[in-house]
Amino acid sequence: SLPVTTAPSPPAGQEFTGTYRCLSFSPALGAFTDKGCSFSSASATHVTCACTHATYYVAERSYSPVAAPPVEYSTPTVALAVESDAVGGDGASHVGYAFIRMTSSSGGEVAYSTDGSVPSCASGETLASGTSLTLTASAEVQAVACPDGQAVASVSVSVQEGSHVDVTVSLESDLPASELGAPLRAAIGAVLGIDERRIVVLAASRRRAALTVSLRVLARDASEAADLKVRVAGAMEGLQAALGSAAT
């Protein structure tokens, strides 16, 4: 039985296992060895070893690597915020259009569907977190955060039929047509003084540097559409300039 002395600090990244390694001195080796000795028990004050021969004994504390803390994984979630001009008391009924802002807790992409089906991150429609989906008809929106795709968020949105104004503009740009959607919508929204999410790019065609873009500006009703049509016609010069600036 050996007395327990003050414990030294364990090696870096190691922790005391609560057991000891019993060693005896071998004159032939001139060193301590664990041959012929084994650990039996330990208390707060003494360590008991079982040895087959009489000599000098020591007991070394046994250490093992510190276990890494478990990795906590939180399933990403999606928040759906319905935005627009609510006419119903529940905030879910809209005229002409509605916007669904999709935000992922992980900051990644959001996969969505508008027919009530569970969306797929691998094959479904996706939006960047924090951006909005524009609806022009009632929909049952389902969304999941990618790439996990587990926690499903859903919201039912009622959109009453509205109106719109179709606009065709031409500009010169070397940018691919697929990259012009966001800057064009922002430029037109600024010129007309409306939310850019009300502007939908229908089609774009190119002939050398000349780009023709077909757009749809959403309106609540025919009266607002008529007003927008007049404003578009009056602002066409400024609109062309804004579009040219946005496309460079």
ZADO-1210 file (C-alpha; in nm, 4 decimals, padded with zeros to 6 digits):
<atoms>
<atom x="00.0000" y="00.0000" z="00.0000" code="SER" pos="1"/>
<atom x="00.1506" y="00.3308" z="-00.1133" code="LEU" pos="2"/>
<atom x="00.0528" y="00.6764" z="00.0153" code="PRO" pos="3"/>
<atom x="-00.1069" y="00.9167" z="-00.2335" code="VAL" pos="4"/>
<atom x="00.0940" y="01.2353" z="-00.2782" code="THR" pos="5"/>
<atom x="-00.0167" y="01.5718" z="-00.4142" code="THR" pos="6"/>
<atom x="-00.1355" y="01.5212" z="-00.7705" code="ALA" pos="7"/>
<atom x="00.0684" y="01.6962" z="-01.0387" code="PRO" pos="8"/>
<atom x="-00.1034" y="01.8733" z="-01.3243" code="SER" pos="9"/>
<atom x="-00.1995" y="01.6242" z="-01.5960" code="PRO" pos="10"/>
<atom x="-00.0258" y="01.6458" z="-01.9335" code="PRO" pos="11"/>
<atom x="-00.1875" y="01.8772" z="-02.1873" code="ALA" pos="12"/>
<atom x="-00.4998" y="01.7237" z="-02.3351" code="GLY" pos="13"/>
<atom x="-00.5036" y="01.4418" z="-02.0759" code="GLN" pos="14"/>
<atom x="-00.7165" y="01.3680" z="-01.7705" code="GLU" pos="15"/>
<atom x="-00.6707" y="01.1384" z="-01.4674" code="PHE" pos="16"/>
<atom x="-00.8578" y="00.8085" z="-01.5122" code="THR" pos="17"/>
<atom x="-00.8869" y="00.7328" z="-01.1392" code="GLY" pos="18"/>
<atom x="-00.6548" y="00.4318" z="-01.1681" code="THR" pos="19"/>
<atom x="-00.2806" y="00.3829" z="-01.1235" code="TYR" pos="20"/>
<atom x="00.0023" y="00.1925" z="-01.2886" code="ARG" pos="21"/>
<atom x="00.1976" y="-00.0061" z="-01.0310" code="CYS" pos="22"/>
<atom x="00.5738" y="-00.0354" z="-01.0890" code="LEU" pos="23"/>
<atom x="00.8550" y="-00.2169" z="-00.9095" code="SER" pos="24"/>
<atom x="01.2276" y="-00.1503" z="-00.9285" code="PHE" pos="25"/>
<atom x="01.4280" y="-00.4063" z="-01.1274" code="SER" pos="26"/>
<atom x="01.7990" y="-00.4181" z="-01.0277" code="PRO" pos="27"/>
<atom x="01.8732" y="-00.6032" z="-01.3503" code="ALA" pos="28"/>
<atom x="01.7227" y="-00.3226" z="-01.5604" code="LEU" pos="29"/>
<atom x="01.8186" y="-00.0419" z="-01.3277" code="GLY" pos="30"/>
<atom x="01.4703" y="00.1028" z="-01.3746" code="ALA" pos="31"/>
<atom x="01.1083" y="00.0633" z="-01.2677" code="PHE" pos="32"/>
<atom x="00.8926" y="-00.1842" z="-01.4591" code="THR" pos="33"/>
<atom x="00.5321" y="-00.3023" z="-01.4368" code="ASP" pos="34"/>
<atom x="00.6388" y="-00.6665" z="-01.4703" code="LYS" pos="35"/>
<atom x="00.5088" y="-00.8661" z="-01.1740" code="GLY" pos="36"/>
<atom x="00.2912" y="-00.5798" z="-01.0391" code="CYS" pos="37"/>
<atom x="-00.0718" y="-00.4872" z="-01.0944" code="SER" pos="38"/>
<atom x="-00.3082" y="-00.2222" z="-00.9627" code="PHE" pos="39"/>
<atom x="-00.5625" y="-00.3398" z="-00.7056" code="SER" pos="40"/>
<atom x="-00.7445" y="-00.0396" z="-00.5609" code="SER" pos="41"/>
<atom x="-00.7124" y="00.3226" z="-00.4571" code="ALA" pos="42"/>
<atom x="-00.8587" y="00.5491" z="-00.1929" code="SER" pos="43"/>
<atom x="-00.8166" y="00.9173" z="-00.1235" code="ALA" pos="44"/>
<atom x="-00.4989" y="00.8459" z="00.0749" code="THR" pos="45"/>
<atom x="-00.3474" y="00.5180" z="-00.0481" code="HIS" pos="46"/>
<atom x="-00.2921" y="00.3038" z="-00.3571" code="VAL" pos="47"/>
<atom x="-00.2833" y="-00.0753" z="-00.3222" code="THR" pos="48"/>
<atom x="-00.0726" y="-00.2777" z="-00.5642" code="CYS" pos="49"/>
<atom x="-00.0364" y="-00.6566" z="-00.5952" code="ALA" pos="50"/>
<atom x="00.3250" y="-00.7564" z="-00.6672" code="CYS" pos="51"/>
<atom x="00.4960" y="-01.0959" z="-00.6841" code="THR" pos="52"/>
<atom x="00.8293" y="-00.9887" z="-00.5386" code="HIS" pos="53"/>
<atom x="00.9831" y="-00.7610" z="-00.2760" code="ALA" pos="54"/>
<atom x="01.1616" y="-00.4459" z="-00.3922" code="THR" pos="55"/>
<atom x="01.0914" y="-00.0726" z="-00.4220" code="TYR" pos="56"/>
<atom x="00.7495" y="00.0289" z="-00.5518" code="TYR" pos="57"/>
<atom x="00.5856" y="00.3353" z="-00.7032" code="VAL" pos="58"/>
<atom x="00.2401" y="00.4003" z="-00.8439" code="ALA" pos="59"/>
<atom x="00.1934" y="00.6295" z="-01.1434" code="GLU" pos="60"/>
<atom x="-00.1337" y="00.7992" z="-01.2166" code="ARG" pos="61"/>
<atom x="-00.2940" y="00.6803" z="-01.5389" code="SER" pos="62"/>
<atom x="-00.4116" y="00.9411" z="-01.7866" code="TYR" pos="63"/>
<atom x="-00.6219" y="00.9279" z="-02.1000" code="SER" pos="64"/>
<atom x="-00.7019" y="01.1861" z="-02.3689" code="PRO" pos="65"/>
<atom x="-00.9707" y="01.4335" z="-02.2725" code="VAL" pos="66"/>
<atom x="-01.2899" y="01.3388" z="-02.4540" code="ALA" pos="67"/>
<atom x="-01.3990" y="01.5980" z="-02.7064" code="ALA" pos="68"/>
<atom x="-01.7303" y="01.7603" z="-02.6153" code="PRO" pos="69"/>
<atom x="-02.0214" y="01.6340" z="-02.8218" code="PRO" pos="70"/>
<atom x="-02.0918" y="01.8406" z="-03.1305" code="VAL" pos="71"/>
<atom x="-02.4290" y="02.0037" z="-03.0974" code="GLU" pos="72"/>
<atom x="-02.6146" y="02.0344" z="-03.4269" code="TYR" pos="73"/>
<atom x="-02.9143" y="02.2561" z="-03.4593" code="SER" pos="74"/>
<atom x="-03.1482" y="02.1855" z="-03.7482" code="THR" pos="75"/>
<atom x="-03.1777" y="02.5037" z="-03.9594" code="PRO" pos="76"/>
<atom x="-03.5241" y="02.6557" z="-03.9589" code="THR" pos="77"/>
<atom x="-03.7090" y="02.8879" z="-04.1952" code="VAL" pos="78"/>
<atom x="-03.9166" y="03.1925" z="-04.1073" code="ALA" pos="79"/>
<atom x="-04.1849" y="03.2994" z="-04.3569" code="LEU" pos="80"/>
<atom x="-04.3050" y="03.6592" z="-04.3383" code="ALA" pos="81"/>
<atom x="-04.6070" y="03.7600" z="-04.5473" code="VAL" pos="82"/>
<atom x="-04.5682" y="04.1173" z="-04.6694" code="GLU" pos="83"/>
<atom x="-04.7805" y="04.3457" z="-04.8868" code="SER" pos="84"/>
<atom x="-05.1086" y="04.5352" z="-04.8683" code="ASP" pos="85"/>
<atom x="-05.3232" y="04.3237" z="-04.6383" code="ALA" pos="86"/>
<atom x="-05.6982" y="04.3725" z="-04.6694" code="VAL" pos="87"/>
<atom x="-05.8027" y="04.0893" z="-04.4388" code="GLY" pos="88"/>
<atom x="-05.7999" y="04.1076" z="-04.0610" code="GLY" pos="89"/>
<atom x="-05.5690" y="03.8049" z="-04.0435" code="ASP" pos="90"/>
<atom x="-05.3072" y="03.9686" z="-04.2648" code="GLY" pos="91"/>
<atom x="-05.3163" y="03.6766" z="-04.5084" code="ALA" pos="92"/>
<atom x="-05.5516" y="03.8182" z="-04.7750" code="SER" pos="93"/>
<atom x="-05.4048" y="04.0407" z="-05.0463" code="HIS" pos="94"/>
<atom x="-05.5104" y="04.2095" z="-05.3685" code="VAL" pos="95"/>
<atom x="-05.3014" y="04.1773" z="-05.6832" code="GLY" pos="96"/>
<atom x="-04.9836" y="04.0487" z="-05.5252" code="TYR" pos="97"/>
<atom x="-04.8156" y="03.9376" z="-05.2045" code="ALA" pos="98"/>
<atom x="-04.4554" y="03.8886" z="-05.0987" code="PHE" pos="99"/>
<atom x="-04.3241" y="03.6019" z="-04.8880" code="ILE" pos="100"/>
<atom x="-03.9885" y="03.6849" z="-04.7318" code="ARG" pos="101"/>
<atom x="-03.7965" y="03.3649" z="-04.6599" code="MET" pos="102"/>
<atom x="-03.5224" y="03.3680" z="-04.3973" code="THR" pos="103"/>
<atom x="-03.3090" y="03.0690" z="-04.2997" code="SER" pos="104"/>
<atom x="-03.1533" y="03.0505" z="-03.9526" code="SER" pos="105"/>
<atom x="-02.8353" y="02.9186" z="-04.1174" code="SER" pos="106"/>
<atom x="-02.8215" y="03.1967" z="-04.3778" code="GLY" pos="107"/>
<atom x="-02.8246" y="02.9406" z="-04.6588" code="GLY" pos="108"/>
<atom x="-03.0671" y="02.8935" z="-04.9450" code="GLU" pos="109"/>
<atom x="-03.4352" y="02.8185" z="-04.8936" code="VAL" pos="110"/>
<atom x="-03.6196" y="02.5633" z="-05.1076" code="ALA" pos="111"/>
<atom x="-03.9911" y="02.6269" z="-05.1521" code="TYR" pos="112"/>
<atom x="-04.3093" y="02.5102" z="-05.3205" code="SER" pos="113"/>
<atom x="-04.6390" y="02.6918" z="-05.3772" code="THR" pos="114"/>
<atom x="-04.8718" y="02.3925" z="-05.4124" code="ASP" pos="115"/>
<atom x="-04.8489" y="02.2562" z="-05.0584" code="GLY" pos="116"/>
<atom x="-04.5973" y="01.9832" z="-05.1450" code="SER" pos="117"/>
<atom x="-04.2804" y="01.9332" z="-04.9402" code="VAL" pos="118"/>
<atom x="-03.9981" y="02.1134" z="-05.1251" code="PRO" pos="119"/>
<atom x="-03.6642" y="01.9554" z="-05.2126" code="SER" pos="120"/>
<atom x="-03.3258" y="02.1227" z="-05.1735" code="CYS" pos="121"/>
<atom x="-03.1897" y="01.8977" z="-05.4484" code="ALA" pos="122"/>
<atom x="-03.4504" y="01.9553" z="-05.7180" code="SER" pos="123"/>
<atom x="-03.6891" y="02.2297" z="-05.6043" code="GLY" pos="124"/>
<atom x="-03.7049" y="02.6050" z="-05.6567" code="GLU" pos="125"/>
<atom x="-03.4715" y="02.7980" z="-05.4250" code="THR" pos="126"/>
<atom x="-03.4165" y="03.1537" z="-05.3042" code="LEU" pos="127"/>
<atom x="-03.1338" y="03.3125" z="-05.1103" code="ALA" pos="128"/>
<atom x="-03.2127" y="03.3657" z="-04.7428" code="SER" pos="129"/>
<atom x="-03.3659" y="03.7080" z="-04.6803" code="GLY" pos="130"/>
<atom x="-03.5154" y="03.7467" z="-05.0279" code="THR" pos="131"/>
<atom x="-03.8822" y="03.7389" z="-05.1242" code="SER" pos="132"/>
<atom x="-04.1094" y="03.5313" z="-05.3431" code="LEU" pos="133"/>
<atom x="-04.3717" y="03.7342" z="-05.5311" code="THR" pos="134"/>
<atom x="-04.7155" y="03.5728" z="-05.5544" code="LEU" pos="135"/>
<atom x="-04.9910" y="03.6804" z="-05.7939" code="THR" pos="136"/>
<atom x="-05.2348" y="03.4040" z="-05.6971" code="ALA" pos="137"/>
<atom x="-05.3367" y="03.2231" z="-05.3794" code="SER" pos="138"/>
<atom x="-05.0859" y="02.9633" z="-05.2677" code="ALA" pos="139"/>
<atom x="-04.9963" y="02.7154" z="-04.9964" code="GLU" pos="140"/>
<atom x="-04.6277" y="02.7952" z="-04.9492" code="VAL" pos="141"/>
<atom x="-04.3970" y="02.5345" z="-04.7969" code="GLN" pos="142"/>
<atom x="-04.0285" y="02.6042" z="-04.7327" code="ALA" pos="143"/>
<atom x="-03.7225" y="02.4272" z="-04.5912" code="VAL" pos="144"/>
<atom x="-03.3704" y="02.5454" z="-04.5081" code="ALA" pos="145"/>
<atom x="-03.0987" y="02.3937" z="-04.7269" code="CYS" pos="146"/>
<atom x="-02.8969" y="02.1797" z="-04.7307" code="PRO" pos="147"/>
<atom x="-03.0599" y="02.0071" z="-04.4306" code="ASP" pos="148"/>
<atom x="-03.4156" y="02.0255" z="-04.5636" code="GLY" pos="149"/>
<atom x="-03.5802" y="01.8882" z="-04.2477" code="GLN" pos="150"/>
<atom x="-03.7810" y="02.1531" z="-04.0609" code="ALA" pos="151"/>
<atom x="-04.0730" y="02.2607" z="-04.2824" code="VAL" pos="152"/>
<atom x="-04.2394" y="02.6015" z="-04.2503" code="ALA" pos="153"/>
<atom x="-04.5708" y="02.6725" z="-04.4195" code="SER" pos="154"/>
<atom x="-04.8149" y="02.9564" z="-04.4713" code="VAL" pos="155"/>
<atom x="-05.1402" y="02.9929" z="-04.6651" code="SER" pos="156"/>
<atom x="-05.1749" y="03.3164" z="-04.8602" code="VAL" pos="157"/>
<atom x="-05.4914" y="03.4382" z="-05.0298" code="SER" pos="158"/>
<atom x="-05.4272" y="03.6684" z="-05.3257" code="VAL" pos="159"/>
<atom x="-05.7261" y="03.8177" z="-05.5052" code="GLN" pos="160"/>
<atom x="-05.6922" y="03.8810" z="-05.8776" code="GLU" pos="161"/>
<atom x="-05.5348" y="04.2155" z="-05.9596" code="GLY" pos="162"/>
<atom x="-05.4081" y="04.3883" z="-06.2715" code="SER" pos="163"/>
<atom x="-05.0756" y="04.4749" z="-06.4331" code="HIS" pos="164"/>
<atom x="-04.8926" y="04.6821" z="-06.6928" code="VAL" pos="165"/>
<atom x="-04.6576" y="04.5194" z="-06.9438" code="ASP" pos="166"/>
<atom x="-04.3527" y="04.7223" z="-07.0433" code="VAL" pos="167"/>
<atom x="-04.0869" y="04.6593" z="-07.3074" code="THR" pos="168"/>
<atom x="-03.7570" y="04.8446" z="-07.2843" code="VAL" pos="169"/>
<atom x="-03.4365" y="04.8333" z="-07.4858" code="SER" pos="170"/>
<atom x="-03.0842" y="04.9036" z="-07.3698" code="LEU" pos="171"/>
<atom x="-02.7251" y="04.8236" z="-07.4516" code="GLU" pos="172"/>
<atom x="-02.5339" y="04.5924" z="-07.2217" code="SER" pos="173"/>
<atom x="-02.2694" y="04.3237" z="-07.2460" code="ASP" pos="174"/>
<atom x="-02.3937" y="04.1512" z="-06.9313" code="LEU" pos="175"/>
<atom x="-02.5746" y="03.8169" z="-06.9665" code="PRO" pos="176"/>
<atom x="-02.9514" y="03.8609" z="-06.9608" code="ALA" pos="177"/>
<atom x="-02.9732" y="03.6285" z="-06.6588" code="SER" pos="178"/>
<atom x="-02.7714" y="03.8770" z="-06.4494" code="GLU" pos="179"/>
<atom x="-02.9831" y="04.1829" z="-06.5293" code="LEU" pos="180"/>
<atom x="-03.3031" y="04.0918" z="-06.3431" code="GLY" pos="181"/>
<atom x="-03.2209" y="04.2364" z="-05.9995" code="ALA" pos="182"/>
<atom x="-03.0577" y="04.5655" z="-06.1133" code="PRO" pos="183"/>
<atom x="-03.3335" y="04.6271" z="-06.3703" code="LEU" pos="184"/>
<atom x="-03.6092" y="04.5756" z="-06.1143" code="ARG" pos="185"/>
<atom x="-03.4323" y="04.8049" z="-05.8685" code="ALA" pos="186"/>
<atom x="-03.3869" y="05.0779" z="-06.1314" code="ALA" pos="187"/>
<atom x="-03.7490" y="05.0625" z="-06.2499" code="ILE" pos="188"/>
<atom x="-03.8798" y="05.0551" z="-05.8943" code="GLY" pos="189"/>
<atom x="-03.6783" y="05.3677" z="-05.8117" code="ALA" pos="190"/>
<atom x="-03.8041" y="05.5557" z="-06.1209" code="VAL" pos="191"/>
<atom x="-04.1694" y="05.4622" z="-06.0614" code="LEU" pos="192"/>
<atom x="-04.1482" y="05.4933" z="-05.6829" code="GLY" pos="193"/>
<atom x="-04.2810" y="05.1435" z="-05.6159" code="ILE" pos="194"/>
<atom x="-04.1559" y="04.8295" z="-05.4442" code="ASP" pos="195"/>
<atom x="-03.9212" y="04.6550" z="-05.6887" code="GLU" pos="196"/>
<atom x="-04.0762" y="04.3206" z="-05.5931" code="ARG" pos="197"/>
<atom x="-04.3825" y="04.4282" z="-05.7934" code="ARG" pos="198"/>
<atom x="-04.1733" y="04.4099" z="-06.1125" code="ILE" pos="199"/>
<atom x="-04.1427" y="04.0737" z="-06.2860" code="VAL" pos="200"/>
<atom x="-03.8992" y="04.0071" z="-06.5709" code="VAL" pos="201"/>
<atom x="-04.0942" y="03.8064" z="-06.8299" code="LEU" pos="202"/>
<atom x="-03.8354" y="03.7640" z="-07.1045" code="ALA" pos="203"/>
<atom x="-03.5130" y="03.9060" z="-07.2437" code="ALA" pos="204"/>
<atom x="-03.3659" y="03.8784" z="-07.5909" code="SER" pos="205"/>
<atom x="-03.0346" y="03.9994" z="-07.7271" code="ARG" pos="206"/>
<atom x="-02.9114" y="04.1110" z="-08.0655" code="ARG" pos="207"/>
<atom x="-02.5415" y="04.1833" z="-08.0316" code="ARG" pos="208"/>
<atom x="-02.5115" y="04.4537" z="-07.7624" code="ALA" pos="209"/>
<atom x="-02.8812" y="04.5492" z="-07.7839" code="ALA" pos="210"/>
<atom x="-03.0984" y="04.3896" z="-07.5172" code="LEU" pos="211"/>
<atom x="-03.4793" y="04.3922" z="-07.5230" code="THR" pos="212"/>
<atom x="-03.6493" y="04.3176" z="-07.1917" code="VAL" pos="213"/>
<atom x="-04.0185" y="04.2458" z="-07.1355" code="SER" pos="214"/>
<atom x="-04.1389" y="04.3387" z="-06.7868" code="LEU" pos="215"/>
<atom x="-04.4645" y="04.3220" z="-06.5941" code="ARG" pos="216"/>
<atom x="-04.5506" y="04.5774" z="-06.3263" code="VAL" pos="217"/>
<atom x="-04.8088" y="04.4397" z="-06.0836" code="LEU" pos="218"/>
<atom x="-05.1065" y="04.6512" z="-05.9747" code="ALA" pos="219"/>
<atom x="-05.3926" y="04.6007" z="-05.7298" code="ARG" pos="220"/>
<atom x="-05.6651" y="04.6870" z="-05.9790" code="ASP" pos="221"/>
<atom x="-05.7365" y="04.8353" z="-06.3221" code="ALA" pos="222"/>
<atom x="-05.7373" y="05.1904" z="-06.1850" code="SER" pos="223"/>
<atom x="-05.3879" y="05.1578" z="-06.0412" code="GLU" pos="224"/>
<atom x="-05.2726" y="04.9840" z="-06.3605" code="ALA" pos="225"/>
<atom x="-05.3985" y="05.2774" z="-06.5689" code="ALA" pos="226"/>
<atom x="-05.2121" y="05.5204" z="-06.3431" code="ASP" pos="227"/>
<atom x="-04.8937" y="05.3144" z="-06.3696" code="LEU" pos="228"/>
<atom x="-04.9253" y="05.3060" z="-06.7487" code="LYS" pos="229"/>
<atom x="-04.9343" y="05.6870" z="-06.7603" code="VAL" pos="230"/>
<atom x="-04.6392" y="05.7122" z="-06.5213" code="ARG" pos="231"/>
<atom x="-04.4367" y="05.4613" z="-06.7236" code="VAL" pos="232"/>
<atom x="-04.5026" y="05.6538" z="-07.0465" code="ALA" pos="233"/>
<atom x="-04.4063" y="05.9843" z="-06.8856" code="GLY" pos="234"/>
<atom x="-04.0947" y="05.8409" z="-06.7252" code="ALA" pos="235"/>
<atom x="-03.9739" y="05.6375" z="-07.0226" code="MET" pos="236"/>
<atom x="-03.6734" y="05.8620" z="-07.0910" code="GLU" pos="237"/>
<atom x="-03.5636" y="05.8478" z="-06.7287" code="GLY" pos="238"/>
<atom x="-03.6459" y="05.4789" z="-06.7251" code="LEU" pos="239"/>
<atom x="-03.4193" y="05.4111" z="-07.0216" code="GLN" pos="240"/>
<atom x="-03.1388" y="05.6105" z="-06.8571" code="ALA" pos="241"/>
<atom x="-03.1825" y="05.4246" z="-06.5278" code="ALA" pos="242"/>
<atom x="-03.1860" y="05.0904" z="-06.7047" code="LEU" pos="243"/>
<atom x="-02.8745" y="05.1780" z="-06.9017" code="GLY" pos="244"/>
<atom x="-02.6974" y="05.2756" z="-06.5794" code="SER" pos="245"/>
<atom x="-02.8107" y="04.9577" z="-06.4043" code="ALA" pos="246"/>
<atom x="-02.6927" y="04.7411" z="-06.6911" code="ALA" pos="247"/>
<atom x="-02.3353" y="04.8710" z="-06.7074" code="THR" pos="248"/>
</atoms>
